[in-house]
Amino acid sequence: MNRKESHVLHLDILSLFPEAIEPYLSSSVLARAKRTGTVDICVTNFRDFSEDRHKTVDDYPFGGGAGMLLKAPPLFAAVDHVRALRNLEYAPRVIMMTPQGRTFNQAVARELKKERHLIFLCGHYEGFDDRVRQHLATDELSIGDFVLTGGELAALVVVDAVVRLMPGVLGNEESPKQDSHENGMLEYPQYTRPRKFREWEVPEVLLSGHHENIEAWRRREALANTCRNRPDLFMKLPLDERERSEIVRYVNGYLEN
């Protein structure tokens, strides 16, 4: 990796359960990114910044209601701590993982990979004291329309998606460019050996060595995959009506068979 072409991405994850996060950070692509110095990842238990001797981080909501809320003081103190520890000259983006946030996608991953410092707040219980959202968080992100027990899994999803886009992390710089969603489409089907498995054979065009035909096949299949599985994305693609109609007919013919 050429340091002139890239930068170190500092990541801090604030969680009540660091032991749930550390194993994933020590595996596969994230472990490689840490070894090469592409990213610097730290996990901080914000319970350590509780103001009372019982290390309390949650309390009942004013006005009543079910469940407990994460208190503001430990989270503010933990963010102040990691910012001072990093001694950075720029303000980090503080990302609150919440089902109320904007939906995370590949475009957001590309946006975040340009940053220098990201801090993730992992919620639990019924959520955060709203002063965290109003005065501490700079972003609110959700990985989908469902609720998890805590924000750790969601934060790891975002971290993984962002880090794999960093230069040198995957080894092959072309790999991310071929991923699903990178160009607005789902990825085309791929095959490896054996050429025939049971009664299923690899499409003949992929064995032809004719690169132009292979690329045309891959584009058609990527469009067809998108049309079948994500029609919402398909309708947003910049296709002329002829190509769009051809793909719809192709998919309909496939489904009828």
Buried (B, 14 or more C-beta within 10 A) or exposed (E): EEEEEBBEBBBBBBBBBBEBBBEBBEEEBBEBBBEEEBBBBBBBBBBEBBEEEEEBBBEEBEEEEEEBBBBBBBBBBBBEBBBEEBEEEEEBBBBBBBBEBEEBEBEBBBEBBEBBBBBBBBBBBBBBBEBBBEEBBEBBBBBEEEEBEBBBBBBBBBBBBBBBBBBBBBEEEEEBEBBBBBEBBBBBEEEEEEEEEEEEEBEEBBEEEEEEEBEEBBBBBBBBBBBBEBEEBBEEBEBEEEBBEBBBEBBEEEEEE
